[in-house]
Amino acid sequence: MLKFNNGKFKLMQITDIQDTQFTSKDTINFISAALEKEKPDLVVFTGDQVKSYGFSMVLGSKEENIKKTIRNILAPLEEKKILFTYTYGNHDIPKKTGDYDFQTDIYESSPCCVNGEAFARYKRTDTICIPIYSEDGKTPLTALYMVDNCGKLPDGGNGVHPDQMDWMDETSKALAEINGGLKVPSLVFQHIPIYEMYEMLNEVTEETEGAIEGNCRRRGHFYKITDEMKARGEFMGESVACPGTPSEQFDRWLKMGNIMGAYFGHDHNNCFTGNVRGINLGYTPGAGFNVYGPDVNRGVRIFEFDENKEGYDTRVLFYKDIPGMKIHNEVKRYIYNRAPSSVTAAKPMIYKGIAGLTGINALIIGTAIYKKKKEKK
C-alpha cells in the first residue's frame, strides 16, 4: 500500500529514456542523481523506456537486449530501493513481434515494481490504477491512472481503445465506493499527448520568431507557448505529436469529474503546462541522452502532494540543475542535439541538404565548363 509519509507524498515522472542494451552512461547518471536529490516516494515511467528500433538491438537476441536495457534503467531505483510504476510508449514494442508481455514480466520481477498491487488493471496491458492512501492507510487521497497507448496510430496519435476508457470510468466509480461515495482526485499518465494540448498554445503567423508548425490537421498553422509559460521557464521545441482530432479521452475525463491533470512525454523537446477547461495538462521533457532531446534541459517532472491541501504542486528538475553533472559522450550530444524529432521535421533538413548538394554540384560543373572554354580560347 502506497501511503503519505509525514503528510507528504512525492512523485517523479521519467519519460522517453529510449535506449538500448548499451545504455547511455549520461542517462543513468542523471536518473541516479535526480533520485538522490529528490528522494521520491514513487517513480512513474511514462513510456519509450526502450529504443526497440535501435541498430544495436539486432545484435543477438532482441528480447535479451530489451531485458538488459530495462534492467540497466531500473538499477538506480533498485539500488536506492525506490518504488516505481510504468506504462508503455510507441517505441517500447518491437514491431516484428507486436508483443510486450515479456517486458511486463521483466518490470514486475523487480522488487521495486508496484504494478502487481494495483487497485485495478485493464487486461494484460499496463493500464492500471494505483491509489495513494492517507498516512493511516484508511482513505485513498489520490489515485494514479497509468494508461498504455497500445502503440501508435497511422495519423501519429495514440491507440487508446474505447474499452480502456470504459475501464477507467468504472474503476473511478469503484474507487469512490470504497471512499464513502466521494470521488478520489486523480492524475493520468500516458505517453502520447491528446489533441487538447493545442488549446493551451497561442496560434501565431509562420513568420513569428520561434513559431512551430502544428501536426496532422493542424499543419499549416503555427504555435508558440504563452508568455506565462515562458516566464515559468517552460519551452516548446517541436510540434505537438497528438491524434488528429479532439479526443474522446478528454471528454471522458471531464464527465468523470475527478481528473486533476494529465501528463505526457513522446515529444522530447516540449516542456509546458496549462489548464484546459478545468484539467491541468502538461509535458515532461525526455530524460534520455541516447536519443534526440533538449540538451541540458532534459529533465524529470516532480509532483508534490500535501495531505492537508487540495491538489498538488509540480515542477521540472533539469539535468542542468544538478551540480557536478558532466556529459561524457560529447559526440552523441552533438548529434542528438541536432537530430530531427520526426520524419516531418526532417524533411526541411533533407531538402536543404539536397539543395546544398545541388548547389555544390552546379558550382563544380560550372567551374569545369568555364575552364574548358578558357582552354579552347
Stockholm file with secondary structure:
# STOCKHOLM 1.0

chainA/1-377         MLKFNNGKFKLMQITDIQDTQFTSKDTINFISAALEKEKPDLVVFTGDQVKSYGFSMVLGSKEENIKKTIRNILAPLEEKKILFTYTYGNHDIPKKTGDYDFQTDIYESSPCCVNGEAFARYKRTDTICIPIYSEDGKTPLTALYMVDNCGKLPDGGNGVHPDQMDWMDETSKALAEINGGLKVPSLVFQHIPIYEMYEMLNEVTEETEGAIEGNCRRRGHFYKITDEMKARGEFMGESVACPGTPSEQFDRWLKMGNIMGAYFGHDHNNCFTGNVRGINLGYTPGAGFNVYGPDVNRGVRIFEFDENKEGYDTRVLFYKDIPGMKIHNEVKRYIYNRAPSSVTAAKPMIYKGIAGLTGINALIIGTAIYKKKKEKK
#=GR chainA/1-377 SS CEECBTTEEEEEEECCCCBCSSCCHHHHHHHHHHHHHHCCSEEEEESCCBCTTCGGGGSSCHHHHHHHHHHHHHHHHHHHTCEEEEECCTTTSCTTTCCCHHHHHHHHTSTTBCGGGCSEEETTTTEEEEEEECTTSSSEEEEEEEECCCSBCTTSCBCCCHHHHHHHHHHHHHHHHTTTTCCCCEEEEESSCCGGGGGGSEEECTTSTTCEECCGGGTTCEEECCHHHHHTTCEECSCCCCCSSCCHHHHHHHHHCCEEEEEECSCTTEECEEEETTEEEEECCCCCSSSCCCGGGCEEEEEEEETTSSSCEEEEEEGGGSTTCCCSCHHHHHHHHHSCSSHHHHHHHHHHHHHHHHHHHHHHHHHHHHHHHHHHC
#=GC SS_cons         CEECBTTEEEEEEECCCCBCSSCCHHHHHHHHHHHHHHCCSEEEEESCCBCTTCGGGGSSCHHHHHHHHHHHHHHHHHHHTCEEEEECCTTTSCTTTCCCHHHHHHHHTSTTBCGGGCSEEETTTTEEEEEEECTTSSSEEEEEEEECCCSBCTTSCBCCCHHHHHHHHHHHHHHHHTTTTCCCCEEEEESSCCGGGGGGSEEECTTSTTCEECCGGGTTCEEECCHHHHHTTCEECSCCCCCSSCCHHHHHHHHHCCEEEEEECSCTTEECEEEETTEEEEECCCCCSSSCCCGGGCEEEEEEEETTSSSCEEEEEEGGGSTTCCCSCHHHHHHHHHSCSSHHHHHHHHHHHHHHHHHHHHHHHHHHHHHHHHHHC
//
